[in-house]
Amino acid sequence: MKDQSQVNTLSKLADYIGFIFYEKSPRFISKPIPDTTNVERVGVFVNEHLDNVISTIQSEELNIAQLHGNETASYCAEVQKHCKVIKAFGIDDKFDFSELKSYENAVTLFLFDTKTPKHGGSGKKYNWDILKKYYGETDFFLSGGIHPESLEEIKTLNHPKLIGIDLNSGFEISPVNKNINAIKSFIHELNN
């Protein structure tokens, strides 16, 4: 987040706010998380050492750890002893949803993002039709290439396990600097 006022505004709009703890990301947070109220604080990690994740969960009072790397189900289960876990998966046309079975009891939610070598943040969309092949029990967030122009297509998605949408790079003026008006408009239109 750019500053505390932006965090305060987003806290009134969103149910979750993510903070990136992956140093290779242009959205990396290098200072303590700003104060947030009435919102779930999500720490995003990529292949981070387990002890560092747990330490950050405690020091930053995170509600959720979002794991975007090659974390195993047993790793996720260890993190889940400390907070809720969202496990992200990079999706492409060849993705095999049966691979998720071992994660069902180790995570709270899945996040389906576009498969990229940089673990997300590409602004590119995958073919959302592949989600029809997901028959698991775990709810998921839609992510990957979502922009204000995605609204009508998102409204047509009708998957019983889709419970939320991850708005990120498609709603930025620059990395970290969110376009608050675009987010407000999108959420308003989505809910009407």
N, C-alpha and C positions, 0 to 999 in steps of 0.2 A: 504494500500500500504506500502511496505517496506520502501521506501525512495523516495525523490523527483525525482531522475533519473529514477526510475521505473515508477512513475506517468507520467513523460515527455514522456517516450517511449510509454506507453499505450495510452496517449493522441493522438499520431500520428496514432495509430492502430484502436482505438475504437471510437464510437460515444457517448458513455455514460461510466462514471466511477462511481461505487457505493462505498459509504462509510457507514459502518455499525455503527449505533447508538443504538445498542441493547447490553446491558452490558453482557448478558449471552452468546454472540457469541465469539468464539475465534478470530474473525475478527473485534471485537469492536475497534472503533477509539476513543482514549481518549485525543487526542490533535487536534488542528485546522487542517482543511483540507489543504493539500499541494496545491500550485498553480497549476491550470490546464488551458489550453488554447484550444480553438476550440473543446471543449467536454462538454457534458451536465453533470453537477455535481448532482449526485443522492444520497440523504440521505435515508438510509434504517432504518425503524422503526418497532417495534413490540409492539402493544398495549400500546403505549406511550401516556401520557397525552397530550391532544390537545394543550395546551399552550406551552408545551415543544417542540412539533414538530414545531409550528409556530415560536417560539423563535430561534430554531436551523436553520430553513429555512432562517431566516433573518440574523443571526450572521454568518452563513457559506456561505451565498449567494448561496443557493441551487437552481437549476433549476427545480428539480423534487423531490417529496417525494414518496418513494416506501414503501407501507404499507403491512406488512407481517403477521399481527395478525388477530384479530376478528373485525376489524374496520367496522363500519356500513356504509351504503351509505351516511347517513347524515354527519357522521364524515369526510368521504372522500370529500364531497362537501365543508365543511368548510376549509379543507386543500387546496382544489383547488382554493380558493379565493386568495391564496398566491403563488402558483406555480402549475405546472402540477403534476398529481397524477398517479402513477402506482399502481394498487391494485393487490396484489399477492394472489393466491388461491392454496392451497394444493390439488393436484389431485390424486385420486385413481380410481379403476374400478367402484366404486359406485357413483362417483361425478355427481351431477345434475346441468347441465349448466343453467337450467332455473332460478336457484338462482341468477344468475348474472344480470338478467333483471333490478333489482332496482339500480344497479350500473352504468348502461349505460350512464346516464347523469351526473354522479358524479365523473367520472375519465377520464383520457386521454387514458390510456392503461391498459390492463390486463397482468399479468405474471402468467403462469401456471407452477407450481413447483411440486415436489414430496411431497405428504402429509407425514409429520413427526411431532412428538410431539415437536420438537425443532424449528419449523418454517423455514425449509430449511437448506441448508448447509450439507446435509447428504451424498452427492455424489451418491445417489441412483436414478435410473431412474424409472419413471412410464411408463405404456403402452401408448405410444404416439398415438396408434390407436384410443383411446377414443376422441381425438381432432376432429375426424370426426363428433362427436355429437354436436360440437359447431357451432351454426348458428347465433350468435349475431352480432351486428353491430360494436362492439369495437375491434380494432386491438389488437394483443397480442404478447408477447415475449415467446419463448420456454425456459424453464429452467428445471433443475432437472437431475442430473447424466450425464451431458454432458462432455465427455472426447474426447481426440484426436481421439479415435477409433470410435466415434459416427458420424464421417463425412459422410460416405456413406449413413447411414440411414437418416440423416438430409437432404441430397440432394434429397431423395425420397419424403420428406414431401411436399405436394402440397395443402396447405390450404390458401384460399384467404385473411385471416386476420392475418396470420403469417408474422410479419414484422421484427423480430429480434431474436437474440439468446443471452441468458445470460450465459457467460462463467465465472465460478467461481472455486469451489473447485477442479474440475477435471483438472484444469490448474495451480495447485499450487504445489510448492516444499514443502511448509509447510503453515499453515494458515497465510494469508496476503502476503506471498512471492510468487509472480506469476512467472510461467515459461514463460518468454517473448518469447523465441524461439518457444515453443509449440503453443503459441497464434498466433504468426506471421505466422507460417506454416499452422495452421488451417484456419485462415482468408484467406490466399492466396489460399489454395486449395478450400475453400468454394466458392470463387468468380471466380474460373476458371472452 
